[in-house]
């Protein structure tokens, strides 16, 4: 199986320029994808283009990651209804540094002829004057050609600045620069980038012939834009993007996003976002169909992606955290949870605050559950529930004689109360 065949069975090809597969079969080929520097972290919406580069490298080709230090100062109009806020050079550089750390988890940048490289297009644009650019580059692409692109057509009614209109020329020159200086013959990206990428191949053909007097061939490949079966946007939750940075999206919430996918989405996404073989996915799918309640596909997908984006330690921690919420956890496991993980697990449960001094001095469980936290409306109901052995503090059943004190504090601040099987309350000290 070659690179293109691998992408085909996984459903990762939307558009493919004629001759691309033949080029990849002929020789080790350098290919690039550009990444938007508008945030200091990538999100799971970036995972599909990252996986294109991962598969490319696995089949012996050379991945080039282009971070858009220059294009980030312009803003890509593709798929946008209004102009983006432009970023400063300092902010872009900060964002690029954060993204580079994440990309290094997926690609080999260290060894081999096909080791990955990161380039920043600001390096070749910073000293390129506007007059030189429109003379050397602008003359090769007509306005009619640029206006025929979907990314431009969709914005003509609402209005488009010259800054945005020039974006496809700037991106096209990126491809030309990489072709001339790094022998990069293929650009890849999402299907919304097809127009920009094709402009690049056309610019290479025209500029190269103009300068060298010989033909040059460049190629294009795009992957589908990922959507969920229910029509909701992939990679979004109530809190916004699902980020790769654990400070923006905790490993627990990251894992839960994949774990909570529908069966249809899990069957689709396990092809896109893992390195499982066709046979392995077939076996997992069969096992899932025989016992769908076990969520085998979701668990395999969530584990694989969490391990690669975060770490084995993070994965083990989120599995423990999940078991705490769904009943199998222990008090020891709860005490070992870091604060951010604890808060992520119990996000959305009712919360109350009590004075730290009261806990330090020790307080009877009945008074704690009623007067100080309001978990029970009356002492009589609290006592009845305690006698039924239906109240837990930090996952341990307690009786009416129990005293809540400083030893109960999780992360020196929190107490978890459980009423019955499913009703959790998080008490904070202040």
Secondary structure, DSSP 8 states (H G I E B T S, - for coil): --HHHHHHHHT--SEE-TTHHHHHHHS--EEEEEE--SSSS-BGGGHHHHHHHHHHHHTT-EEEEEE-TTGGGT---TT-SS------HHHHHHHHHHHHHHHTTTS--SSSTT--EEEETHHHHTT--HHHHHHHTGGGS-HHHHHTSHHHHTTTTT---HHHHTHHHHHHHHHHHHHHHH-EEEEEEEGGGHHHHHHHHHHHHHHHHHHHSS----EEEEE---B-TTS-BTTEETTEE-BSSTTTS-HHHHHHHHHT--HHHHHHHHHHH----HHHHHHHHHHHHH-GGG-HHHHHHHHHHHHHHS-HHHHHHHHHHHHHHTT---HHHHHHS-HHHHHHHTTTSEEEEE-HHHHHH-EEHHHIIIIIT-SSS-HHHHHHHHHTT-EEETTEE--TT-EE-GGG-BTTTEEEEEETTTEEEEEEE-
